[in-house]
């Protein structure tokens, strides 16, 4: 899933959350975006989005 799609999905599920950070991470040779949100109550929400790539 491309990062913009992942962010759209996350913000749809948590409409009043704010993006705190986005970092490109490598876990066992697989790249992914680690995204951290903060909701209205101050709770941290973290999720990973696989980094999209193309072999073209």
N, C-alpha and C positions, 0 to 999 in steps of 0.2 A: 504494500500500500504506500503510495507516495506521501511524504510528510504533510502537504496541504490537506489531503483527504483525511489523514489521521487526526489532524488538528480540528478539522471541521466536525468529524465524528465526536471527538472528545468534548468540544464546546457545545455540541447539540445535546449531549448527555448531561453536561454541567454548564448551562447557559450563562450563569453569572460568575463563573470562575475566571480567573486571570492567569495568563501564562507567566510562570516564574522563571523557567529556564528551559532551554533546549540544547542538548549536547549530543554530539556524534560519539558513539561508544563502539568498542570492539569486544565481543564476547565469544571466545573460542573461534576466532577468525571470521565471525559473522558481524557485519556492521548493522547498527540499528540506532534510531534516534531515541534518546531518553528524554521524555517530556515531563515537566513538573508543573502542575496547576495548583492554585489555591482557591478554595470555594468561599462563599460569602461568610461562612462561619469560621474561616481561618484554617480549615483542614487542608492538609497536603494531599494531592492526588497525583500519583505517578503512573506512567504507562510507557511502554516501548512500542515504537513503530519501526518495522523493518526498513532499512535504507533501500530505496529503489535503485536499481542499476540497469544498465543496458549493455548488451554485448555488441551493439551495432557499431 
